[in-house]
Amino acid sequence: MPGEILLKVLCSIYLSNQSALTQFLVYLTKLNAIYQMDCIKGMNEGLEQSSIDIIVTSPPYNIGINYNSHQDNMAFDDYLKWMNDFGKACKRVLKDDGSLFFNIGDKASDELKAFEVAKQIAHYLHLQNTIHWIKSIAVPEENINVGHYKPVNSKTYLNNLHEYIFHFTKNKDVEIDKLAIGVPYADKGNITRWKAAKSNGDRRDRGNVWFIPYDTVQEAKDHPAKFPHKLPEMCIKLHGYSPKTVVLDPFLGSGTTCVVAKQLGCKFIGFEIDEKYIKLAKTKLIQITDYV
Ligand SMILES: C[S@@+](CC[C@H](N)C(=O)[O-])C[C@H]1O[C@@H](n2cnc3c(N)ncnc32)[C@H](O)[C@@H]1O
């Protein structure tokens, strides 16, 4: 907002209501910023109620990942309690028509854990969609063999090549923009055959199975558990967005969600406890945007 217009807006708010001016200033300072702090404290004490359009995040999975400061091996009951508090905090800050996209994976040896965590969030929000994030797939019959992964050394378990993205909303009634991430029809005959298809052209709902391979990394791994840029991009597009949209990532890590939000022209907020990851995220944001 150019300085002169901003000054006029501030003056008119001041003249009509002084406490509204304070609130407006708090709002302005919080957007397009990332904070080194505990996310539940950040959400509960730093963010207004019903102020966030989209949360895209991936918490520590509690599977022993070697983070810089977070200990990823809590007692499982403590971890569930933490995720319960997290769900409560998300409900408070989310707008009534907001979306929480909650990415979580688990170990091949304990595939039920992700659902137990999702159930904690479900104490506060409704599960509107369950998306399966597929990282690698081989269909030799169709000449398909795509994506890469680190093979697991096990005689009993298959390589775990998927994670979940649980889409939570307040009332299970948030309209989503399915065609924004739509795909072309495999059988073009269906475009003329079905009424809905005719109006949408060669674009259909891609469904809840998303193939997103990891970004190819040339440099040394700067964070042990990044998700690909395409993941938050698809979530934000599916929810629908505009320059007014506020995107939050409470477990920011290397900053992927905020980088993507900024690239799409949305507002962003991020929380992360670790100083090294905050610096990493800031570097990325500076490189691709005018973030200061
Ligand atoms: C799975 S990683 C997120 C990775 C991120 N999606 C990315 O693409 O880089 C989870 C992150 O949560 C951070 N974290 C752990 N406890 C936290 C807390 N209480 N508040 C905020 N961040 C926390 C960890 O340091 C870690 O970077």
The ligand as a Gaussian input file, in Angstrom:
#p B3LYP/6-31G(d) Opt

LIG

0 1
 C        8.139000     -31.684000       9.376000
 S        9.055000     -30.265000       9.703000
 C        8.304000     -29.066000       8.640000
 C        9.002000     -28.997000       7.306000
 C        8.392000     -27.993000       6.351000
 N        7.094000     -28.426000       5.870000
 C        9.316000     -27.735000       5.164000
 O        8.918000     -27.955000       4.010000
 O       10.477000     -27.350000       5.396000
 C        8.488000     -29.770000      11.282000
 C        9.186000     -28.545000      11.868000
 O        8.521000     -28.177000      13.074000
 C        9.478000     -27.541000      13.914000
 N        8.919000     -27.498000      15.281000
 C        8.996000     -28.439000      16.242000
 N        8.327000     -28.043000      17.336000
 C        7.802000     -26.827000      17.073000
 C        6.998000     -25.918000      17.807000
 N        6.592000     -26.184000      19.063000
 N        6.622000     -24.766000      17.203000
 C        7.041000     -24.462000      15.945000
 N        7.818000     -25.283000      15.206000
 C        8.187000     -26.457000      15.760000
 C       10.731000     -28.383000      13.726000
 O       11.900000     -27.674000      14.099000
 C       10.650000     -28.705000      12.216000
 O       11.429000     -27.794000      11.472000

